[in-house]
Amino acid sequence: MPRTTLRLQTPEFGLRGVIRRLGWREWWGNGQRASDLARPIVISARNLDKFYGDFQALKNISIDVAEGERVVICGPSGSGKSTLIRCFNALEFHQNGDLEVQGRAIFEGSRDIHRQRQDVGKVFQQFNLFPHFTVLENLMIGPLKVRRVSRAAAETLARTYLDRVRIPEQADKFPRQLSGGQQQRVAIARSLCMESKIILFDEPTSALDPEMINEVLDVMVELADEGMTMVCVTHEMGFARKVADRMVFMDAGEIVEEAAPETFFTAPSTARCRDFLQKILQH
């Protein structure tokens, strides 16, 4: 079983390679258009493999995400969705293949790991707020400790983004005093306080009661409308259809299907994807 990280960049030739090096978006049979020149690629994965012992969690994954693009990843539990986006944020490391995020090669031992974690925000299934800090303090600690901004600047950022997620009145409360939806909005604001260029969402509504889901999704829709680069793992198919530029379906550690939302939901090309959608859209 492979155990060493391959750090050499795989060369690409022909029109496809030229398009990628120029930073153009590619859609080759998965909904993207080669004629869409607009935006540079900010996440580029090529042939990623990830192992946990003898178990292979990711199998030969290749995917690009363009600046400002909204990519939704769905699939059954255990398909590798969360593992993939954890690799994007250097919370996990692949064993084989090449990964670049915002032009930086990501691999175990890379010098850019701390910078990478600053520039790529993550919103988890669980809120992961410090229970002994107030909401304001939870938002200030990253800018203070990591970005080394002044206390006044950190507080200004925190209050700005609390207002952005529509809970400025909760600044002096502790997490235990908030609803689940409010805590998740604090978690989103915390990522925004780091002024991340990319935000990764890992099933951000899965721990919420049904009536709290919409308040979180509304904030995510607004971020998408403002052009934030987003990669979102979710089973909220209504949200995905509304927001996504591209749908990615994973199963058993592989990308099985990619398509624009309308095609993905109305005419999936694989039997496995059709079966998944039939089951999930029934509820």
N, C-alpha and C positions, 0 to 999 in steps of 0.2 A: 504494500500500500504506500502511496506517495507520502513523504514526510517533510520534504524541503520546499521552501518557498521559491518559486521561479521568478526572478526579478528582472529578467531581460524582457524588453518590450517586443511584442510580436509585430513584425513589419506587416504593413498592408499595402497592397499594390492595386493598380487599376483605378477605375472611376470611384469605387467605394472608398478606397484608401485616401484618394485625393479629397473627396468630399469631407471625410472625417477630419483630416488634418487642417482643412480650411475652417473647421468649426461649424459646418452646415449640419442641419438635421437630416437623418436618413429614415425613410420609411420604405422598406423593401418587402412588400407583400404583407405588412402588418399594420397598415393604415397610415404610416408616415409617408411624406412626399419628398422625393429627392430634390424637387424644385423649390422647396421651402428653405431658402438660404439663411434665414434670419438670425438664428441664435447659436452661440457657441455651446459646445458640449461641456457640461460641468461634472458629470459622472460618466465614466467609461469603464465597463467591466468586460474582460475578455477571457473566456474559458476558465472561470473560477471553479475550483473544487474546494470543499470544506469538509473536514472529517472530525468526528468526535470518537476517538478510539477507532473501532472497526466500522462505525456507522458513517456513511457518507451523506451529509446534510445538504450539500450543494453539488450539483453535477454539471460541469461544463457550462456555467452560466455566462452568457454574453448579453449585455444591455447597455444602452446609452440613455442619458437624461440630458435634455437641453436646458439652458438657462430660462427660467420662467415657466417651464413645463410642469404640468400636474399629472403625475403617473400614479395610478392606483393598482396595487398588487393584491390579488385575491387568490383563494384556493383553500383546500381543506386543511384542518389542523395537522401540523407536522410536515407540511409541504416545503418548508425552508424559507418562508416569507420573512419572518422576523430575523432569522439568521442572516439573510442577504442584506437587509438594511442595517443590521449591526455591523456588518463588514464595511458598509459605506461610511460609518462613523468611527471606525477603528475600535469598536468595542469587542469585535471578534476579528480574527485574521484568517485569511484563506491560506491553503497550503500550496495550491498550484494556480497558475494563471496570472493575469495582470489587472490591477485596479488603479485608476487615477481619479481623484476627486479634486476639482478646481485646478487641474494641471499638476497636482502633486501625486507621486507614486505612493501608494499605501501598502505597507507590508510590515510584518512583525519586526521591530527594531528600527523602523524608520524614524528619522530625526524630526519629522513633521507631525508626529502623532498628536502632541498637545495642541499645536496650532489647528490641526484638523478638527479636533473635538471642540475648539472654540468656534470655528466657522460653520460647522454643521450641527444644527440644533436637533434635539431628539425629545419627542413627547411619548411617554411610555404608557402601557396599559394601566399600571398603577401610578399614582400621582408623584410618589417619591419626593414629597415635600418634607422639610425638616420640621418635626412636630413642635419643637421648643422655640422656633422662630415665628414671628408674626409673618403675615403675608408679605408685607413690605420688606422685611428682612430676608425672606426667602428669595425675593427678586433682586435684592441688592448684593447678595453675597458673591454671585458670579462676577459681575462687573468689578467689584472691589478686589476680590482675591485673584482673579484670573486676568482680567483686562487692566487692572491697576488704575482704575479711574478714581477720582476724588469721591468722597462720601456725598457731597452735594450733587455731583454729576450722576452718581449711581441712584440717588433718590429721585432725581428728575426723570431718569430713564424708567425707574420702577413705576412711578406715578403715571407717566405717559402711557405705558403699556397696560397698566391696570385699567386706565380709562379706555384704552383700545379694545380690551376684552369685556368692557362694560361692567366692571365691578370695582370702581374706585372707592366705594364706601366700605370695602372689606379690608382696607390696607392695614388696619391695626388689630385685626382678628387673628387668632391662631387657626391652623388648618382644621383642627377638630370642630371648630365652630362653623364650618362651611359645609354646604351640601357637596355631593360628589361632583356635580356639574360645575360648581364654583371652583372646587379644587382643581379640576382639570383645566379650567380657564386660567387659573393661576399658573399651572404648569406650562401652558402655552405662552403666557406672558413672560415667564422666566426664560424660555428659549428666545423670545423676541428681545429681551434685555441684553442678550449677548450679541445682538445685531447680526444673527446668523444669516448667511446668504442662502442656505438650504435648510429646510426643516423636514425631518423624518418623523412620521406618525406611525406608531405601532399599536394598532387597534385601540385608538384613544377613547372609544366609547364602550368598550367591552365590559368595563367594571361599573358602568352606570346603570341606574334604574331607567326604564324606558322613557319616563317623562323628562329626564334630564339630558337625554341624548341630543335633542334638537338645539339646546342652547350652546352646546359645544360645536355641533356641526355648523351652526350659523356663523360662528367665529371663523371656522376653517374655510367656509365658503367666501367670506369677506377677504381673508388672506389670499385665497386663490384669485379672486377678482382683482386684487392689487398687484398680481404678478409674482408672488413668492414662488420660488422653486420648491415643489412639494413632492415627496414620495410617501404614499400613504398605504399602509396595510390595513384593510378594513373589510368587513362583511356588510357594511351599510351600502347596499347597491343603489338605492335612490340617490344618495349623496354622490356615489361614484359616477353615476350616469349624468348628473348635473354638472360636476366639477371637472372630471378627468379629461385630459387631452388624449390619454392612452390607457387602455386596460391591459394588464399583464396577468395571465392565469398560470399558477404554479401547481405542480403536483409531484410528490416523491422527489423533491430536490431539483426539479427541472422546470424550465419555462416551456410550457406546453403550447401556449397561444398568446399572441399580442395582436391588438386591433384597436381602432378607434371605437369609442363607446357605442355608437349606433350599430356598427357592424357586430361588435362583441355581443351585444344583448339581443339583437334580432337575427343574426345569422352566424353563430359561432361555427368555426370550421372543424373542430374536433369533437368526437363523441364524448370524450372525458369532460370537456368544458360544457357541452350541452347538458350532460347529466348533472353536473354541479349546479348550473344555473336553474335547472328545473327544480331541484331540491331547495335551493336557498330562496328562490323567488316565490315559492308556495307559501312562505311564512311572512 
